[in-house]
């Protein structure tokens, strides 16, 4: 039953799909929920793949189809991660100390940096998806990478990556993942991407390059957040999801 509770918590956190919340949320349950995130978003991944496939088969403009897919993905997650991206960008670019910078993050109002981050990241996602629409394997690859991008959360929730404050959604998940578990998840992802590229007749090492690019960006964001805020918050998790998705999709092109 604990796995079922963790599954419901993961689906409720990472998607807009209505589920019954678990009776209680413990650190162990939160950790399992984060580890299940790539699987919990599979309905959204299937939706993105279906939109790209249908758009291609109907002969629609690739960039418009890609924009619809990104919009549908945002709706499917209540634009939760995009909000985190905007707030994180505003907080990281503010010239305040850690306490006041966290207040900027908590406000939730999109400032110039937040708006710019949204425009750049969403444009990168749309542009990359528009290129994948025309590839025979593109829709499937896009769906897989949507799932992979949600695995970034395990890195922000590893033990040793401290939280910046004692309230907010991030507290539920901070330091709930053992480093060995996070490493194992990303090793499996790297091997899976390598196998996927090889199956498509592409160089297998592209899987390593794609994984490495995503990990480097995530590591930089987490390091910057810890330096600026004194730790991570829930919005930072959302930022890593959106930015890593852009990097993964761009790598696939």
N, C-alpha and C positions, 0 to 999 in steps of 0.2 A: 504493500500500500504506500510505502514511503516514496517509491519510484513514481507511482501514479500522482501523488501529491506534488512531487518535484516537477513532473511533466506539466501539470496544470499551472504551476507557478511560472514555469518557463514560457508556456504559451501565452499566459496572461501578461507577462512582462514584455515579451518581444513581438507580440502581434495584437491586433484588435479583435481577435476571435474571442467571443464571450465564453468563459469557462468558470466553473465554480472554484473559488479560491480555496487553498488548503486550510485546514482548521487552525494550524499554527505554523509559523515560519521560524525555523531554527537555522543556525549557521550551516549545519550539514545539509539541510534541505536546500538552502540557497546555493550552496556549492554544486550540488547535483543539478539544480535547475540551470545554472550557468553552463555547465558542461553539456547539457542537453540542448542548448540554444540552437546550434546548427540544424538539429533535427526538428525542433519545434517550429521553425520558420519554413519548413518544407511546403506547406500550402501556399505561402507567398512566393516561394521559388517557382512552384508549378505555375502559378498565375503569371509571373513575369515571362516564363518560357512560352506559355500559351499565347500571350499577347504578341510576342515577337514572331512566333511561328505563324499565327493568324494574319498578322500584318504583312508578312512576307508573301504568304500564299495569295493574299488579296491584291498584292501589287501596290500597297500603300507606300507613301514616302517614308523611307527608313528613319529619318530624324524625328518625324512626327510619331511614328510607332514607338521609338525609343523614349520619347517624352511621355507618352501615355503609360509606358511600362514603369518609368521612374515615379510618375504620379500615383499609379496604382499601388506601388510598393510603399510609398509614403503613407497613403491612406490605410494600407493594411497593417501599418505599425503605429497609427495615430500620429504620424510625423514626429514621433518620439525622439528618434535619433537625430533628425534634422534640427530639432529644437536644442538638443545637447550640443550639436556642432556649433550652432550660432552662439549659444551662451558661453561655450568654452573659448571660442575665438575672441569674444568681447572681454572675457576675464583675463586671457593670456596677454592681450595687447593693452590692457589698462596700465596706467603708470602708478598704481597704488600698491600698498603693502599687501601681504597675503590676506589679511582679514577683510580689507576693503575690496580686494579683487574678488574674493568669494561672494561678497555682497552683490557685486556686479553680475556674477554668474547666476545668483539666486533671483535677481530681478526678472529675468526672462524676457526683457525687452531687447529686440535686435538692434544693435548699434551699427555703425559703419563697418567695423571688422566682422561682425556676425553676418551682416548682409552680404559682404564681399565673399566670406567663406562659403555661404550657401550658394551664391551665384557660381563661384569657381568649381566647387565640388559637384554640384548638380549638373553643370555644363559638361564637366569631364565624364560623368556617368552617362549622360544622354549621348554625347559624342561617341563614346566607346561602344555603347549598345547599338547605335545606328550602324556602326561598322560590323558588329556581330550579326545583325539581322540578315545580311546577305550571305553569310557563311552557312553551309548546310548544317553544321554542328553548333552554330551560334546560339540559338535559343537554349539548347541543353547546357552549353557552357555557362551562359548567363545565369540559369537557374542554380547550377552547382555553386557558382561563385557568390551568389546571394547567401547561400547557406554557410559557405566558408567565412564570409565577412563577419558573421555573428560569432564566430569562434574567437574573435579578437577580445571579447569580453573576458575570457578566461585569463588573459594576460594581465588585465587591469585588476582582476580579483585574486591574484596570487598572494599567498602569504609573503610578507616582506614589502609589498606595495601598500603603504599605509594610506588610510583615509584622511581627508583634509578636515572633516568636521564630524560631529557626533549626531547629526540629524540628516534627514533627506533619504531618498531611495537608495543612494549608494551605500549607506551604512549596512543595509540588509545583505549586501553581497561582498563587501570589502574583506579581503584576506580569508576567503572561504575555500580557495582552491590551492591544493598542494602543488608546488612547482613541478614535481614529477608528473602529475596529471596533466598540467598545461603543456609540458614538453611532449608527452605522449600523444596528446590530441594533435599538436602541430606536426609531429613526425608522421602520423597517419595521414594528415592533410597533404603534406609534401609528397608522400609516396603515392597517394591517390591521384594528385595532379600530374605527377610524372607518368603514371600508368595511363592516365587519360590522354595526355599529349602523344604518348607512344602509340596508343590505339588509333589515334587520328592520323598517324603517319608523320607527326611533327617530332622534332628533337625532344627526347625525354627530359633533357636538362631544363627545358622551359618551365617545367613544374617547379624545379628548385629556384629558378630565377623569379618566378611569380611569387612563390612563398617568401623568398628572401626579401623582395621589394616590400611586401606587405608588412613583414616583421620589422624591418628597419624603420618604416614610417610609424608604426605603432609604438616602437621603443622610444622614438624621438618625442612623440606626443606625451607619453607617460612620463618621460624624464622631464620634459618641459613643465608639465602640470605639477609634478612633485616639487620642482624648483620654485615655481611661481606661487602655488597655492599651499605648499607644505604637504601635499598628498593628492589623492584622486577623489573625485566626486562622481555622482551618477551621470552628469552631463558629459564628463570626459569619456565615459564608456560609449555614449552615443556618438561622440565625435570620432572615436576610433572605428566604430562600425561604418560610418558613412565614408570616411576618408579611405579606409582599407578597401571598401567596395569599389571606389573610384580607381584605386591603384590596381586592384585585381582585374577589373574589367579592361583597363587600359593595357595591362600586361598581356591579356588574352588577344588583343588586336595585333 
